[in-house]
Amino acid sequence: MSTATPSYQLLAQVLGAVGRKALSYSLGYRDRASIDKWCEEPPSDSNPDGSGARNPLDTVRHIIILCKQGCRPQDAHDVARWVCNTADGFFTPYPAKRDLTDGDVVACLNADFKEFSEYVEAVRGGWFGKDSPRRFTLGEIAKIRREADDLMAAIVQLQARLDNDAGVR
């Protein structure tokens, strides 16, 4: 589902598979009415008759927005990273907006892939070399992470461009 999907629709889909009754029981609720409300559209300016209620995803989104507006915007990334880590994933924020043409974005991505590929090949050669200790030093790990982060930032830059062009972000 895209990020444009309302939280109540996402929860309705996900909780259809998990089971609202099972979730309400695991959370210690006496009944599932609250969870049912999370899966309905809440009242809004465009729909004042909405019967849903603010759900946990809305709450996390609100925390992230407050962090971004506050004096420590990095905290928003920390919250997002925690959610992603909980789901066995990772969080990569959109890089700072730059005025790049579509060709620039693709050229940067190509260059980053090439550089990362060359680095991985060098690491592979060192790892499987005749006299290799078959372990990485902390400095090598830091360099691998920096290279991977640069590549991920380039991929995210391209995704941001595509999302922007599609009106998703």
N, C-alpha and C positions, 0 to 999 in steps of 0.2 A: 504494500500500500504506500502511496506517496505521502509526503509530509503534509499535503493539503487535505488529507482525510481528517475529518473532525474526530476528536478523541472518543466521543460517545459511540461513533460508528466502529472505530477500531476495537474498542472494548466489547461491543456487541458481537463482533466477529470472533475475537479471541476467546471470549468467555462462553461463546456457543460451543467451542471445542472443549474447553476446560470444565465447564459446568458452573453455572451461577450458584447453585445450591452447595456444591463442593467448596467453592471459594468462600461463601458466606460462613459455612461451618468452620473452615480452616482459619478464618479471621475472628471467630468467636461471636458472630452476629446471631441473634435469635432467629431471624428470618432473612430472606434474600431480597426484601423490598428495597433496601438501600442500593444493593448491587444492581437491581433492575433499573433504578433511577439513573445510575451511572451510564447505562446503555441507551438512554433516551436523550433527545435534544433538550438542553436546558433553555430556560427563557433568555431571550436576547432582544436587542433593539429590532432585529429583523423578524423575530418570531417570539412575541411576548407571551404566546400561549404554550410555549415549550413546557413539558412536564418533568424534564430530567433534572438532575442535580450535578453540581460540580463533582468531578471524579478525581481519582488520584493522579491521572495523567495531566489534568488541568492544573492541579496543585503543583506538580513538578515543573510544568511549563511556567507557572506564575513565579516560582522560586527562581528559575533561570532568568526570566525577564527582569525581576528585581535585582538580581546579581549584575546583570548586564548594565542596568541603569545606575547601579550603586558605585561606590568608590573602589570596588574590587571586581571588575568584570571577569577576571580570570576565574573567580569562584563559579561563574556560570559554566565554564569549561570543566571544572572539577565535578560539578553535579552531573553534567552530561557524561563525563568519563566514568563516573561511578555507575550510572545506569547502564552504560554500554558494557562495562566490565562484568556487571551482574548478569548480563545476557550473554556472557562469553564472547563479547565483541570488543571493539576498540573505537575510540572517538578521535576524529581528526577534524579540527575546526576549519571552516573556510579560511583560506589565507586572506590577508588584507587586500582590499579591492585595489586592482591596478588597471590602468587603462591599456588593455592589450587588445589587439585585433584578434579575430578568430585564428588567423594564420600564426600570430605570435604565440597563442596558447598551444596550438598543435606543435609548433616548432620547439617550444620549451619542453613540452611533454616528450617529444621524440628525443631531444638532447638528454633529458633526465633518465629516460629508459636506457639509452645507450650508455650513459655514464654508470648507472646502477648495474647494468649487465656486465660491463667491463670490471667493475669492482667485485661483483659476485664471482666472476671467473677468476680473478686474482685471489680471492678468499678461498675458493674451491681448490685452486692450485696449491695454496699454502697448507690447506687442511689435509689434502690427500698426498702431499709431497712425501718423498722418501724419508726425510728426517723430521716430519711434522709431529709436534706433541699432541695433536688432535684435540686441542682446546684453544679457545680464544682468550686473549688478554683483555683486561678491562678497557684498555685504549682501543683495541680492535672492535670490541662490542659497541663502544660509544660511536666509533666511526661508522659501523654498519647501521646503527640506529639513525645517525644523522643522514646517511645516504638514503635509507628507507623513508625517513621523514620527508626529505626533499622530493622524492618520487611521489609519495602520497600527497604532498601539498600540490604537486603539479596535476595529479589526477583529480584532486578535489577542485582545483581551479577550473579544470575542464568541466567537471560536473556542475559547478556553480554557474558556469557560462551556459551550459545546456538547460539547467533549471531556470535561469533567468530568461532565456529565450522562450521557454515553454510556459512562462508565467507562474511557475511553481514557487519561486522565491522572490 
